[in-house]
Amino acid sequence: HDSFRSPTAGQEHHGSVQAVAVSPDGRTLATSCEDANVRVWNVTNGRLLACLSAHRAPVLNLLFSRDSQLLLSFGSDMVIHVWSAEQFVLLRTLSGLTSEVTCGDFSADGSLLITGSLDFSVQRRLFSTGLVLRTHIGHVDAVTSVACSPDGVSVVSGSRDTAIRLWSEADCLRILSGHRGTISSLAFVGQGERLVSASNDGTLRLWSLLTFESWLTIETSLRTVHSVAL
């Protein structure tokens, strides 16, 4: 955009950027780095809107709510802060975590928060209270990506163990194998009958969740594909 400005002195992050998230309405960009702060930017003109300080350790990931009203920051201090994405104030904190949360996703109606952690677990929690409804165990390394199906019933998780797991509300339904590196990003396609995955092996794969097979592999010239968005 012609009017986009680079950050001025004093606005930029101090250290490598750990996470980036764009609000679903496309108006706001959130970034975090090793200094434990979260910065919020106007996408149109690049203006810094706020610097959010509450974590005591680096922020590992960021997540906007589907209505763009809330911003969640997942810290290596083992707390999740919930911020107003309009007023830039801390609304509440989800604490009592037993491991660092590395990734998250909301159900379509916003009632459930799905998280993946360094302790290999995937959790479904009631977002309004933070109550953990189910903990899924099966991965043998850190969980690096999660996604919730459009109907809110199924969850997929990817891990450093290179596996993608499809979970019902109770059990692991299927393990999708084929990637040779960490699963960096997952996204459901359409009504949830297909899935796209990105990996540190430099490939994208499209999966049928009816046959549980990969029907398309896209080889890139990159060592790592970090993220996919639909």
Salt bridges, closest charged atoms under 4 A:
ASP25 OD2 - ARG27 NH1 3.94
ASP35 OD2 - ARG39 NH1 3.17
ASP77 OD1 - HIS55 ND1 3.09
ASP105 OD1 - ARG66 NH2 3.54
ASP161 OD2 - HIS139 ND1 3.07
GLU193 OE2 - ARG194 NE 3.99
ASP201 OD2 - HIS179 ND1 3.12
